[in-house]
Structures are given as structure tokens and as C-alpha cells.
Amino acid sequence: MIEIYIAVVVVLAILALSGLYVGVTNDAVNFLNSAIGSKAAKMRTILIVASVGIIIGAMTSSGMMEVARSGMFNPSLFTFKEVMLLYVGVMIANVVLLDLYNSMGLPTSTTVSLIFCLLGSAVAVSLYKISTDPNVTFAMLGEYINTSRAMGIVSAILLSVVLAFVCGTIVMYISRLIFSFRYVKMLNRVGAIWCGASLTSIVYFAMFKGLKNILKDSAFIGWINDNLLLALLICWVVCSLILFFLQLFKVNILRINILAGTFALALAFAGNDLVNFIGVPIAGFDAFAEAKTATGMNEGMMMTSLAQPETANVLYILAAGVIMVITLWTSSKSMHVSETELSLSAAGDDAPPQHSSSLFSRTLVRGTINVVHFFGRVMPKRSKEFVERRFEWADIEHSGAPYDMIRATVNLTTASLLIALATSLKLPLSTTYVCFMVAMGSSLADRAWGRESAVYRITGVMTVIMGWFVTAIGGFLIALIVGALLMWGGWIAFGLLSVLCMYMIIHSNFKSSKKKDEDTNKLQTVKLSASDSVSDTVMSLVNSTINDSTRIYNRTLIALLKENRRALKELTTEANGMYERIHNLKYSIASTLRRTYDSDMNLSLYYVQVVDYLNEMTKSLVHITRPAFEHIDNNHEGLTRTQTEDLIGVNTDVDVIYQRILYMLKSGDYSDIDHVLDMRDQLFIRIAELTKTELVRIHEGKSNSKAGMLYLAILAETKTMVLQSRNLLKSQRYYMEQEGKLMHRPIARM
């Protein structure tokens, strides 16, 4: 019997490691985004500062286990076996839920996830106990479960969402009125005082949130609690003086504040929130040790001992901190989660929309515009002009960051102060909620949400917020189902669910890493900066796109003829990915041209034309691959032999044209461009004849309607794809002529 429970403890330990990885991936957004978003330091420096904060926070944390041990259920009414299966259900549900959110790039609350996974698993075990005991009724479920704790946390988080957004908006608006975007002159005047107030709130946050456990009984903290306003005033004066003298030596005090805030948030996370990931496994290990010592592994032993408060072993906490640091340096998913917040808070309307609009967002933006127009009419002209001047955007840092260091400081200061105040008042809240909503409020006040992107950003924010509340429902339901399977399925269900969970972890974090790296490399090929040669970079993009398009088109026709569903699915995914990359590049044309300072009008025109042609060409390819896959996926009748032969002939002609185009692009010899034009015209004549022939077959009833429509669609999109490729070639030749790089003599073909 003991071997089974050793296996349970091992599974809990493995899931704890995975939970740490997944949880850190999600919560890294809390303490990294302000530093990353403002580019206050190199990524390596930011990670080092955060890592130091994590280690110190872990070493100074007492890590109370009360929530995992007895916060959601009454352990005195549960046996040892029931508690162990309850904890396994919690960990499986928690890992699956958080990994799902991280894969979608959505930040969520690990506190809410843990609470409701505990609640769901405890309800499942309680229902099993009630159903198997004739002396207990379902009306007694409340004796097993502590629902008031969960409801209190949700209520506090709901309030904190609104409060954090409002505070972030107000503080950012006032700060921007003081400093404007051209903040250097004003920063030299009052920067030490303003940054001193910011650093004071960060220090207060670090002491009362990050180090509260180690300092709570000290006389120093007692004096601060009794003289809070005086203590904050003294800290403000000291911090301001220190920053003033540093400023005299040309030290960027904004950078100091941002790194200090990053350190404080990482410290608080390791000191308090880390227990969310290891609390359940440690509680399970304690239950195992208690049962082994007291009764020699009696499954029916009641777990009354779990109701007693317990402090986690400092070695466990420290080991968890080390794992967190390793994850922080190696996890690509954490950067994916960070991208969600950064994309929603970045200034400008040039970026492609990451979310669709909704009725709520459109109504809200329309109402806001009306309110702004009203205040614009009633506000004195001089006041209006003053405000407009303060909010005139200027990139004085020239770092290419999503936002400047003034906003990053506001984000860290406001979030730190709100979390510290809530902690001192013993109010539960989520650091994820507070940090995210402060960032959204500050971006709104900073006018980062222009009319071109406001509806999409609001929809994105609402998606994240609703995702947090879906976390509660999803965590509860997943844990309820897993817990029920474990209780009714016994050890067989435990083995199957453990294997399934391990497979999901491996598949999510290792199998897909190669594909993610390939996608990242492809994305990097289309990013331009002032130091890049635009013509060379675009040429590389054009060559790779045409090569990939030729390959995908050829393989799609072959897979369609062979009715190879798997190959068509892969090709459709690849074509969609290529189209999305080019489509996003099209939306970022304006920002790309602004970053390319040395470009002239000819180069700009060339770049716009090339991107547009590539966008249309890849769109046509998607309109070929997707219908082909859907046709085979729905088990429709395949193409006839005549249709197959026709498409093979078209494919051959397309391949010849594309090879000629690629040769001219690579060699710079455009002497055969008229010949390519002739081949294109011949292909179009052939496509027109094939289209007429197919229409006759359909009219005479000799062709299957769905196969015929697919055949016609492929012919039409092939024509569009070749046409755009030819336009691309003409645009390239024109640009080469303008730049004087065109070869006027033919060269030998390879």
C-alpha cells in the first residue's frame, strides 16, 4: 500500500515542478513588463535584478500553507486517501488550466486558479463521500466546504480591477501634465522629488508585501505601523535627497526607480505568491508523513492535523525560488504572455489589431468621443491648448520602446502602492489583476489608445478580464471532473490521468518548441530597423515568400489529387501562417518607414507596393489551400481524371513562370521579363479555356458540383497569384532602375 502513496507523492512533486514553470510563465508579466516595455535596461540586466529579488524573497518567506491545508475544505472530515486524491486533482487541474492560458498568451490569476481548483476538487470528493454514506445528505455539503473564503477573494479582486484602472489613469494623467513627453527639462527640476515619492512607495511595498513575514515582529515595523505618515515622509525626504545627488552625477534616476520596482515586485512574488504553486504538494507530503508516522499508512485516518497552521520548509521555498529563476531565463511562453500586455499598452495605431471589435467596445469608444467633444467645447481655449501641448508625443529616448520611462515608473509606483495598502489592510487581491489594470489605465491616460485602435484594445482588455473570471469557472469545473474521476475510478484513474497530464506537459513545452523557434525566426526576417538595408531585407523576404508559395502550391495540388487530408491540413496551416506574417507587415508599413530614417520616396513606394503584392499573393494561396482541405476533410468526392490532368498542366506552367521570376530576382537580369509576360498571358488563356470547359460540364451535369466549384476556385486564385507575382517582378525592376542597380546585359543562366 505504501508504494502507491509514494507514487502519489512523486506525481505531486512532478506536478509541482510543472506548476512552478507554468505559474512563473504567467506571473513573470507582473514584474517584468514595465522594465521591458520601457527598455529601461538590457534584458539581461532586467532578468538579473528580478532573479535577485526572487531569491531574496524566497529566503525571507515563511510561506504559510493555510490555504492549501484547510482554506477551502474541512480536513477533519476527510480521510488520508481522500485528501491525497483531492490534492492530485487540484494539481492536475491547475497545471492544465494555467498552461492553457499561457499558450493563448493571456495573463491570469494564479491565486484564483489555486482557490477554485481546490474548491472544485474538494466538492468532488465531498460529493463522493455523501453519495457513499447513507447517513449523510447533500444538504450537509456546506460542512465539508469553505465557500466564504473563495467568494471573499473574488469580491476583492473585482473591486481591485476597477480601483487599479482608475488609479492608473489618474496618476498617469497628472504625471504627463507635469512632465509631458519631453520630460528632460522638468525632470531636472522636480524629478528627484517625484521619483523620491515613487521610490518611497516601492520601498513601502517591498517591506510590507515582500518582507512582511521576516519583519512583522520587529520593533522597527511596529514603529512604522504606529507612525506611518511620519515614516513615509522621512523615507520620501531621504529618497529624494539620494536621487538628487545621483542626478547631479548624470545618473538616470528613472532607470533606478524602474529597476527598483522590478526588484520589489519580484521580491513580493517569491515571498508570498510562490506558495500558490508548491502549497498543495507540500500539504500532500505532510499528510503522507503524518499517516506513515501515526498509523503505518492507514488510508482511513482522518486528516485533523491539516487544520493546524504550518510553515513551509525554507529549503522547499528556496528550491522553488531557484526553479523560478531558471524558468524566468529560459521560458519563451513568459515572453508570449508579456506581449499581450505590451501590445495593448503600446502607443500608436500602426500595429495590426490583435483582437476584433465588439459591440461593447464600439459603444464605449463612441460614448467616450462624445464626452471628449463636450469637454472640448466647454474647456477654456488656453487650458485646452496647454493640455494638448503636454500630450504631444515625442520619442526623446529613441529606444523604440512601446512606452517611455515616465509611464513605466507610474505603472510600478501605482501598482506597488495599491498592493502594499491592500496588504496592510489585510484585503486579499491579485497582483496580476492590479499590475495589468494599472498598465491599461496608464496607457489610456497617456493617449496610447488612438481612435484607430481603441475598439480593438478595449476588446483585448475585456478578453483578459473575462478570462480571469473564466479561470474561476474553468478551474472549478476541471478540478471537479478530475476529482470525480479519481474518486470513482480509484487508482486506475490516477494512473491514466497522471500519464495524460505528463503527456500534455511534455507536448506543450517541448514538442512545440521547434515550431515556435521556426516561427520566431520567420518573424525576425520581416523586422526592419534604421540600420538595415531595406532593399536587401525586402528582397530576401520576396525570395523566401515566392519559394514557399511555389512549394505549397505544388504540394497542395498533389495532396488534393491523392486526397491526402493530413498533408492538406499541414499546408493550410503553413499558408495561413505565411499570410498572417505578411498581413501584419502590411499593417506596420507606417511605423517601419518612420524607423527607416534614410529611406527616400522611391524606396518607400517600392516597399509599399512589394508588401501589398505579397499580401495579395499569399491571400490567394490561402484561398487555394483552405478550400482544398475542407473539401477532403468533409469527405467530398475527389476531382475527376480530366480535372486532375488539367491542374497538373497548370501547375507545370506556374512552376516554370515562378522559376523564371526567381532567377530574375536573384540575378538582377530582367531581360526575359517580356517572355515571362507572354508565358503569363498564355497561362491566363489556358485558365480561361479550362474554366469555360468546366462550366459546360457543370451545365450538362457531367461534373460533380462541389468538385467543380473547387476546381474553378483553384483556377481563379491561381490566376490572381501569378498576376501578383508578375506585378511584384515589375515593381522590383522599377526600383532597381531608380537605384541604378539594374543589369543591362544578360548573363548566362545556370
LUMLUMLO-258760 format. One record per residue (C-alpha): residue in one letter; x, y, z. Coordinates in pm, whole numbers, padded with zeros to 5 digits, always signed. Each point is the difference from the previous one (the first is absolute). Example, Ala and Ser with C-alpha at 12.3 -4.5 7.8 and 13.67 -1.06 7.14 Angstrom:
! LUMLUMLO-258760
a+01230-00450+00780
s+00137+00344-00066
! end
This chain:
! LUMLUMLO-258760
m+00000+00000+00000
i+00279+00243+00086
e+00141-00032-00353
i-00318+00145-00147
y+00017+00305+00221
i+00368+00045-00072
a-00101+00012-00366
v-00264+00262+00090
v+00263+00212+00176
v+00234-00032-00302
v-00278+00107-00237
l-00077+00298+00226
a+00367+00096-00004
i+00018-00021-00381
l-00319+00201-00034
a+00141+00254+00247
l+00302+00049-00227
s-00228+00040-00300
g-00225+00231+00201
l+00300+00216+00084
y+00098+00022-00364
v-00354+00078-00116
g-00069+00240+00287
v+00322+00194-00044
t-00069+00023-00372
n-00333+00162+00081
d+00109+00227+00287
a+00328+00118-00150
v-00211+00256-00184
n-00066+00170+00337
f+00353+00107+00077
l+00169+00005-00341
n-00233+00194-00228
s+00071+00354+00118
a+00374-00045-00037
i-00036-00184-00332
g-00263+00240-00135
s+00216+00308+00069
k+00332-00167-00087
a+00140+00144+00321
a+00292-00242-00021
k+00124-00293-00202
m-00205-00316+00031
r+00287-00171+00178
t+00014+00275+00264
i-00377-00012+00054
l+00008-00377+00050
i+00293+00025+00241
v-00182+00258+00213
a-00318-00210+00001
s+00197-00315+00082
v+00165+00164+00302
g-00343+00114+00121
i-00138-00351-00040
i+00280-00166+00195
i-00014+00253+00286
g-00380-00025+00008
a+00018-00379+00016
m+00261+00004+00279
t-00202+00244+00212
s-00339-00161-00057
s-00179-00202+00266
g-00240-00134-00264
m-00314-00073+00202
m-00178-00312-00128
e-00340+00078+00153
v-00188+00036-00332
a+00117-00336-00134
r-00038-00182+00332
s-00341+00119+00119
g-00098+00319-00179
m-00260-00153-00232
f-00110-00314+00188
n-00024-00145+00349
p+00282-00260+00013
s-00130-00160+00321
l-00288-00148-00205
f+00227-00156-00266
t+00210-00315+00014
f+00364-00027-00101
k-00085-00165-00334
e-00263+00260-00082
v+00234+00287+00077
m+00278-00142-00217
l-00231-00051-00298
l-00147+00346+00061
y+00347+00155-00024
v+00085-00197-00315
g-00320+00131-00160
v+00090+00356+00095
m+00349-00019-00150
i-00110-00162-00325
a-00278+00255-00050
n+00224+00293+00097
v+00280-00097-00240
v-00239-00062-00290
l-00187+00326+00058
l+00304+00227+00031
d+00178-00163-00293
l-00308+00056-00214
y+00002+00372+00086
n+00373+00034-00060
s-00030-00168-00339
m-00262+00259-00096
g+00224+00280+00130
l-00252+00112+00264
p+00110+00097+00351
t-00222-00135+00277
s-00006-00017+00378
t+00183-00294+00153
t-00176+00076+00329
v-00343-00040-00160
s+00116-00312-00182
l+00124-00163+00321
i-00306+00099+00206
f-00257-00131-00244
c+00192-00314-00090
l+00010-00077+00373
l-00370+00078+00025
g-00093-00215-00300
s+00205-00300+00109
a-00129+00028+00359
v-00361+00010-00125
a+00063-00311-00213
v+00143-00192+00296
s-00282+00123+00227
l-00268-00109-00247
y+00163-00342-00018
k+00000-00031+00378
i-00363+00109+00025
s-00114-00237-00277
t+00169-00299+00164
d-00116+00074+00357
p-00376-00052+00062
n+00023+00192+00326
v+00101+00324-00174
t-00219+00217-00227
f+00098+00245-00270
a-00132+00282+00217
m+00307-00054+00220
l+00240+00093-00282
g+00062+00336+00168
e+00163-00176+00294
y+00271-00137-00226
i+00068+00311-00210
n+00111+00354+00090
t-00163+00209-00275
s+00012+00334+00182
r+00380+00023-00048
a-00025-00041-00377
m-00283+00251-00032
g+00196+00253+00207
i+00301-00028-00230
v-00211+00040-00315
s-00179+00305+00143
a+00331+00164+00094
i+00145-00068-00345
l-00306+00144-00172
l+00039+00319+00203
s+00375+00015-00063
v-00053-00015-00379
v-00200+00323+00002
l+00216+00171+00263
a+00329-00083-00175
f-00125+00123-00337
v-00130+00328+00142
c+00315+00066+00206
g+00227-00082-00293
t-00193+00240-00222
i+00001+00288+00249
v+00366-00030+00104
m+00118-00029-00361
y-00207+00298-00113
i+00138+00222+00277
s+00355-00122-00060
r-00021+00072-00371
l-00139+00348+00067
i+00304+00064+00221
f+00271-00145-00224
s-00150-00031-00350
f+00178-00231-00247
r+00295+00240-00014
y+00072-00058+00364
v+00374+00066+00028
k-00022+00365+00104
m-00274-00054+00257
l+00170-00315+00128
n+00311+00204+00082
r-00215+00240+00202
v-00238-00221+00198
g+00107-00348-00105
a+00172-00081+00331
i-00313+00087+00198
w-00234-00188-00234
c+00227-00303-00027
g+00056+00016+00377
a-00375-00041+00055
s+00002-00288-00248
l+00294-00169+00169
t-00166+00048+00341
s-00308-00190-00113
i+00222-00275-00143
v+00198-00028+00325
y-00325-00006+00199
f-00133-00270-00228
a+00318-00210+00030
m-00009+00018+00382
f-00370-00067+00052
k-00057-00244-00283
g+00334-00159-00081
l+00167-00004+00344
k-00305+00011+00226
n+00052-00353+00131
i+00358+00050+00117
l-00056+00355+00132
k-00349-00031+00146
d+00112-00043+00363
s+00282+00255-00006
a-00016+00322+00201
f+00084+00194-00315
i-00313-00118-00182
g-00203+00060+00313
w+00117+00361+00013
i-00082+00047-00370
n-00350-00136+00056
d-00052+00243+00288
n+00147+00299-00187
l-00074-00086-00363
l-00034+00354-00141
l+00315+00121+00175
a+00194-00306-00117
l-00110+00052-00360
l+00091+00369+00016
i+00349-00078+00133
c+00048-00267-00269
w-00114+00246-00267
v+00250+00263+00113
v+00288-00249+00019
c-00078-00156-00338
s-00036+00343-00162
l+00336+00116+00135
i+00176-00315-00117
l-00154+00027-00347
f+00082+00372-00015
f+00371-00064+00056
l-00004-00287-00248
q-00159+00231-00254
l+00286+00246+00047
f+00233-00274-00128
k-00216-00049-00313
v-00154-00324+00125
n-00338-00087-00155
i-00218-00015+00312
l-00299-00129-00197
r+00201-00309-00085
i+00080-00049+00370
n-00368+00022+00093
i-00105-00247-00268
l+00261-00257+00097
a-00082+00050+00370
g-00368-00057-00076
t+00082-00313-00198
f+00206-00127+00293
a-00280+00076+00249
l-00270-00176-00205
a+00222-00307-00050
l+00078+00003+00373
a-00369+00013+00090
f-00087-00275-00244
a+00258-00242+00136
g-00082+00095+00359
n-00375-00045-00024
d-00140-00140-00324
l+00249-00280-00051
v-00190-00205+00258
n-00287-00018-00254
f+00203-00249-00204
i+00161-00214+00270
g-00257+00025+00283
v-00210-00295-00115
p+00292-00243-00059
i+00156+00093+00336
a-00335-00050+00174
g-00026-00341-00169
f+00350-00092+00117
d-00089+00108+00356
a-00312-00217-00012
f+00206-00295-00125
a+00258+00046+00279
e-00276+00030+00262
a-00178-00315-00115
k+00324-00198-00022
t+00116+00107+00347
a-00329-00026+00187
t-00172-00308-00140
g+00238-00176-00234
m-00178+00125-00311
n-00365-00040+00099
e-00216+00124-00290
g-00293+00068+00232
m+00188+00235+00232
m-00175+00338+00033
m+00222+00296-00094
t-00078+00219+00302
s+00366+00104+00018
l-00032+00197-00326
a-00228+00247+00176
q+00298+00120+00204
p+00206+00287-00152
e+00328-00110-00149
t+00302+00182-00138
a+00171-00130-00312
n+00355-00124+00028
v+00235+00280-00108
l+00191-00249-00218
y-00315-00073-00199
i-00063+00370-00048
l+00362+00067-00097
a+00001-00290-00248
a-00321+00135-00149
g+00163+00342-00031
v+00297-00150-00189
i-00236-00182-00236
m-00188+00323-00054
v+00320+00184-00092
i+00095-00274-00248
t-00348+00018-00155
l+00022+00377-00021
w+00317-00025-00210
t-00111-00287-00222
s-00378+00025-00051
s-00114+00132-00337
k-00364-00014+00108
s+00058+00271+00261
m+00100+00236-00280
h-00316-00102-00189
v-00213+00098+00302
s+00192+00328+00032
e-00069+00078-00366
t-00374+00008+00073
e+00030+00283+00254
l+00265+00185-00202
s-00209-00011-00318
l-00302+00139+00186
s+00195+00279+00170
a+00240+00102-00279
a-00048+00341-00156
g-00107+00045-00361
d-00256-00143-00239
d+00235-00156-00252
a+00012-00347+00148
p-00238-00258-00144
p-00307-00061+00221
q+00050-00298+00228
h-00370-00019+00087
s-00325+00059-00185
s-00240+00274+00100
s-00316-00060+00200
l-00330+00181+00053
f+00108+00095+00352
s+00335+00145-00113
r-00156+00191-00290
t-00269+00146+00225
l+00252+00096+00267
v+00233+00171-00248
r-00290+00185-00160
g-00118+00123+00340
t+00352+00102+00100
i+00043+00202-00321
n-00323+00183+00072
v+00111+00079+00356
v+00338+00125-00124
h-00171+00223-00256
f-00226+00141+00273
f+00292+00090+00227
g+00184+00141-00301
r-00286+00242-00057
v-00030+00116+00363
m+00371+00008+00090
p+00174+00340-00029
k+00212+00028-00311
r+00326+00067+00187
s-00053-00298+00230
k-00078-00221-00295
e+00313+00112-00183
f+00212-00060+00312
v-00129-00356+00036
e+00050-00072-00368
r+00363+00118+00018
r+00070-00224+00300
f-00130-00303-00189
e+00181+00062-00328
w+00188-00323-00055
a+00377+00015-00040
d+00246-00288-00001
i+00283+00168+00189
e+00145-00332+00114
h+00031-00142-00357
s-00005-00351+00143
g-00289-00139-00203
a-00169-00097+00329
p-00380-00041+00016
y-00009+00283+00255
d+00238+00232+00183
m+00150-00024+00348
i-00244+00252+00149
r-00289-00240-00061
a+00203-00299+00114
t+00071+00179+00330
v-00369+00083+00040
n-00095-00364-00063
l+00239-00133+00263
t-00071+00271+00255
t-00379-00021-00019
a-00009-00380+00000
s+00244-00020+00292
l-00192+00253+00205
l-00339-00164-00059
i+00129-00348+00084
a+00184+00123+00310
l-00306+00189+00128
a-00225-00301-00056
t+00251-00224+00180
s+00024+00234+00300
l-00382+00006+00017
k-00008-00382-00031
l-00206+00012-00319
p+00052-00291-00244
l+00079+00092-00359
s+00188-00129-00302
t+00327+00161-00102
t-00072-00105-00358
y-00328+00190-00003
v+00149+00313+00154
c+00312+00015-00220
f-00193-00062-00321
m-00282+00246+00070
v+00239+00275+00113
a+00189-00044-00329
m-00325+00022-00196
g-00112+00311+00189
s+00334+00174-00052
s+00000-00080-00373
l-00350+00144-00032
a+00096+00322+00182
d+00318+00023-00207
r-00211+00006-00318
a+00157-00321-00127
w-00349-00112-00099
g-00067+00197-00316
r-00330-00011-00187
e+00148-00243-00253
s+00073-00266+00259
a-00217+00081+00304
v-00280-00246-00074
y+00248-00285-00050
r+00195+00082+00316
i-00316+00021+00212
t-00110-00336-00136
g+00344-00138+00088
v-00022+00134+00355
m-00350-00141+00043
t+00123-00333-00136
v+00270-00012+00266
i-00237+00107+00278
m-00265-00252-00101
g+00273-00259-00027
w+00085+00055+00365
f-00358-00070+00105
v-00020-00294-00236
t+00304-00124+00194
a-00219-00037+00307
i-00271-00192-00187
g+00247-00201-00207
g+00220-00086+00297
f-00300-00112+00203
l-00147-00215-00279
i+00330-00160-00106
a+00089-00083+00362
l-00355-00126+00063
i+00020-00238-00296
v+00354-00115+00079
g-00085-00047+00368
a-00312-00200-00085
l+00196-00223-00239
l+00262-00063+00266
m-00253-00084+00272
w-00222-00224-00212
g+00279-00141-00215
g+00244-00066+00281
w+00364-00078-00067
i-00066-00093-00364
a-00130+00352-00064
f+00298+00140+00192
g+00243-00181-00230
l-00178+00096-00322
l-00045+00366+00097
s+00362+00027+00113
v+00127-00137-00331
l-00235+00230-00192
c+00113+00303+00199
m+00369-00084-00054
y-00064-00034-00372
m-00169+00340-00011
i+00290+00162+00186
i+00263-00152-00231
h-00197+00074-00316
s-00071+00359+00100
n+00348+00095+00115
f+00236-00211-00211
k-00164-00137-00314
s-00121+00337-00122
s+00321+00187+00084
k+00158-00074-00337
k-00300+00136-00187
k-00003+00312+00220
d+00367+00059-00070
e-00062-00031-00373
d-00290+00246+00021
t+00215+00240+00199
n+00277-00018-00259
k-00247+00065-00279
l-00140+00300+00184
q+00347+00137+00056
t+00063+00001-00374
v-00267+00263-00058
k+00108+00245+00272
l+00181+00303-00126
s+00197+00266+00182
a+00188+00311-00098
s+00324-00192-00024
d-00136-00262-00240
s+00019+00022-00377
v-00369+00013-00090
s+00049-00115-00358
d+00212-00300+00102
t-00239-00098+00278
v-00306+00029-00221
m+00172-00197-00277
s+00070-00278+00245
l-00365+00006+00108
v-00121-00008-00361
n+00223-00293-00093
s-00099-00204+00303
t-00370+00073-00050
i+00003-00098-00367
n+00199-00315+00076
d-00242-00100+00276
s-00303+00087-00214
t+00127-00215-00287
r+00063-00294+00231
i-00336+00031+00181
y-00194+00040-00326
n+00167-00304-00159
r-00046-00222+00307
t-00361+00113+00045
l-00098-00113-00349
i+00179-00333+00047
a-00162-00055+00342
l-00341+00092-00141
l+00035-00245-00285
k+00107-00273+00243
e-00270+00109+00252
n+00269+00023+00270
r-00188+00171+00285
r+00295+00023+00241
a+00229+00165-00256
l-00274+00247-00097
k-00053+00094+00364
e+00371+00070+00048
l+00020+00201-00322
t-00306+00205+00097
t+00157+00082+00335
e+00327+00099-00167
a-00176+00217-00258
n-00206+00172+00271
g+00314+00070+00201
m+00178+00151-00299
y-00302+00218-00081
e-00027+00121+00362
r+00365+00103+00004
i-00031+00199-00322
h-00335+00143+00110
n+00151+00124+00325
l+00290+00146-00195
k-00250+00192-00214
y-00162+00151+00309
s+00338+00112+00133
i+00105+00181-00320
a-00026+00346+00154
s+00207-00079+00309
t+00258-00185-00212
l+00051+00295-00232
r+00031+00237+00297
r+00268-00218+00154
t+00190-00008-00330
y+00139+00351+00014
d+00213-00020-00312
s-00278-00107-00237
d-00112+00222-00291
m-00337+00015-00176
n+00100-00251-00268
l+00102-00250+00264
s-00317+00062+00200
l-00220-00047-00307
y+00185-00317-00093
y-00035-00139+00350
v-00376+00070+00015
q-00058-00161-00341
v+00203-00310+00080
v-00177-00060+00330
d-00339+00048-00165
y+00081-00245-00280
l+00132-00257+00245
n-00314+00039+00211
e-00227-00063-00299
m+00212-00291-00123
t-00001-00180+00336
k-00373+00070+00039
s-00065-00180-00330
l+00209-00291+00122
v-00215-00022+00316
h-00312+00001-00220
i+00143-00303-00180
t+00123-00207+00294
r-00293+00058+00236
p-00282-00106-00240
a+00208-00299-00111
f+00039-00116+00359
e-00366+00061+00084
h-00106-00194-00309
i+00199-00309+00099
d-00069+00045+00372
n-00375-00013-00070
n+00050-00323-00196
h-00131+00147-00327
e+00062-00177-00326
g+00345+00066-00141
l+00087+00163-00331
t-00059-00183-00324
r+00283-00128-00216
t-00054+00285-00249
q+00008+00262+00273
t+00312-00163+00143
e+00183+00010-00332
d-00102+00363-00053
l+00136+00109+00339
i+00324-00193-00053
g+00053+00194-00323
v-00077+00331+00171
n+00237-00091+00283
t+00279-00064-00251
d-00051+00340-00164
v-00011+00177+00339
d+00321-00168+00108
v+00181+00111-00319
i-00118+00360+00044
y+00103+00008+00364
q+00343-00142-00075
r+00057+00274-00262
i-00116+00267+00247
l+00229-00132+00273
y+00295-00007-00239
m-00052+00363-00098
l-00043+00113+00361
k+00319-00173+00111
s+00215+00091-00299
g-00126+00351-00068
d-00029-00086-00370
y-00347+00104-00119
s+00056-00053-00372
d-00252-00285-00004
i-00281+00195+00164
d-00194+00028-00326
h+00029-00375-00044
v-00145-00052+00347
l-00282+00233-00099
d-00069-00215-00306
m+00000-00317+00211
r-00238+00166+00245
d-00238+00095-00283
q+00010-00352-00140
l-00077-00140+00344
f-00293+00238+00040
i-00137-00104-00340
r+00030-00363+00104
i-00173+00069+00335
a-00284+00179-00182
e-00046-00295-00238
l+00004-00251+00289
t-00254+00212+00187
k-00238+00006-00299
t+00039-00374-00049
e-00081-00067+00366
l-00305+00225-00014
v-00126-00202-00297
r+00053-00325+00193
i-00189+00142+00298
h-00285+00119-00225
e-00026-00344-00163
g+00011-00175+00338
k+00328-00175-00076
s+00186+00151+00298
n-00053-00032+00373
s-00114+00341+00125
k+00228+00025+00305
a+00305-00138-00182
g-00075+00233-00291
m-00023+00306+00225
l+00330-00093+00164
y+00161-00048-00342
l-00122+00342-00117
a+00112+00166+00323
i+00351-00141-00037
l+00023+00126-00358
a-00121+00349+00095
e+00234+00034+00298
t+00291-00137-00203
k-00056+00278-00252
t-00002+00260+00280
m+00312-00146+00159
v+00199+00004-00325
l-00124+00350-00081
q+00123+00136+00333
s+00334-00177-00047
r+00040+00169-00337
n-00086+00339+00155
l+00257-00070+00269
l+00264-00058-00265
k-00085+00326-00178
s+00019+00193+00326
q+00339-00149+00076
r+00134+00090-00344
y-00127+00356+00036
y+00170+00040+00334
m+00328-00141-00133
e-00015+00249-00289
q-00054+00290+00243
e+00292-00114+00212
g+00226-00056-00300
k+00055-00365+00090
l-00165-00151-00306
m+00219-00227-00213
h-00029+00107-00364
r+00172-00300-00146
p-00126-00356+00014
i+00198-00255+00195
a+00028-00368-00061
r-00267-00208+00168
m+00100-00267+00241
! end
